Every structure is written in C-alpha cells, then in structure tokens.
Amino acid sequence: MNNLENNYSDLYSKRDGQLLWPTEFVVRSLLGGSYQFNEHSENHSALDLGFGDGRNLQLLESLYTSVYGLEISEAICDEARVRFPNVEFLNGFSHQIKTESSFFDLVLAAHSIYYCDSSKIEENLREVNRVMKIGGRFIFSLPKQNSYLIETSELQPNNYAKVKQDPLNIRNGSLLKFCKSEEELYLLLKETGFNNISIGASENNWWGIHEFCWIVSCNKMQIDE
C-alpha cells in the first residue's frame, strides 16, 4: 500500500461509525424534479467511483437494484463492507475499473474523477465510458481554477495541478485536473464519448476554504470498440 492509500485508509477509518449525509449535488442530480436531464430508463446498476466514507452509498441503494463502490485501498473496501453488506466493493482506480464493458446504468464520481497521479483525465473518462451502458448516466464534479486545492497548488501544463497545501494533509503531491471554463470541460467530454452534457457549478466558502467546482450530468454516446 502506498502513502496515498495509507492516508485515505487512515482518514476513513477515523470516520467509521459517524453519521454521514449524501453530497448535496448528488441528491439534487438524482432526485431534483425541477432539473432537465436526459434520464436513463433503467435503474439496475450503479457505481460510486471513489466512494470514500460511503456517504452516497445509502442513497444509491435506495434507487438502484445493484450498487458497486470503488476505492484505491482494499482496507477502505473492507471497512465499508461491514456497513454496507449489500454493496459490491472493488479495489481499483478511475482508469482501471475491474468490471466488464457496458455494465453500469449510472456512474457517480463525487470529487474523485480528477485525481490523475497514474493516469490522464482522458484515460479516466474513457474508462468510465467503457464500463457504462449506451445512454447510461455519468454524474461527477471537477475543480475550478479558483478552488482551494488548485489555488495553492503548483500549476502544471494542460491544466493539471500538484497539491501543495492540503488542509487534510493527505493529498500533498497528488496531481489533479481542473478546468478553467465550461467550454473546456464540454470539449473534454465530447472527445471522450459523452453527450447530453449539462454543466452546473457549486461554489461553497466553508469559512475560508473555497470549494469551487463544476458539476456535470451527461450520458454515454459512443459504442465500445
């Protein structure tokens, strides 16, 4: 297990047993009746990519017949199995999802798809596209340039950033992808096989911690090759 896996395993083990609530944009994107999204007609299978402390798993279980969760550490998966015995857990990364192609009706990546320590964002998105059914829905977030982790990071070419001042002190040195504009994000998704792209934004100032991100709902359009 590498340092990043150890760091996240330690973080989530400390939260074990705490009451947690789903991420707001996830609730709105799945249950908000006033938004216009191209819904997928089947609610058979869902993947929570980078499920973390598991705050979104119970919501997914209430909506989907079969729920999977993916994390970078087997230790994180082992702890989650105790709390969510009906969820199937996978150890892996955004660019290496250990399931067959065209498997999921929904993939959720709440604050996770943009970690690119061992891959590029295009690889992560194409892998998500691979495991989704045609027309399946992808919901995710991605940082803006003025988000707290990006603002204090060392900027890299092609809008990547190396984290330097992580308030949690576990992600320093990690490489993150950010987008400066909706157009940049839209083109990235079109190039990696998605359509019906709806882009919103969430801007939270948590008493000085600026969590500014793009939030997206889109669908798989391309047929696996």
VENURJO-V601879 format. One record per helix or strand of 2 or more residues. SS is the DSSP state (a for helix, b for strand). FROM is the first residue (numbers start at 0). TO is the last residue. Records with the same first field share a line. If there is no record, write none. Layout:
SS=FROM-TO ; FROM-TO
//
This chain:
a=2-14 ; 23-30 ; 56-62 ; 73-82 ; 120-130 ; 147-150 ; 181-190
b=44-48 ; 65-70 ; 87-90 ; 103-108 ; 131-143 ; 153-155 ; 159-161 ; 174-178 ; 193-205 ; 208-219
//
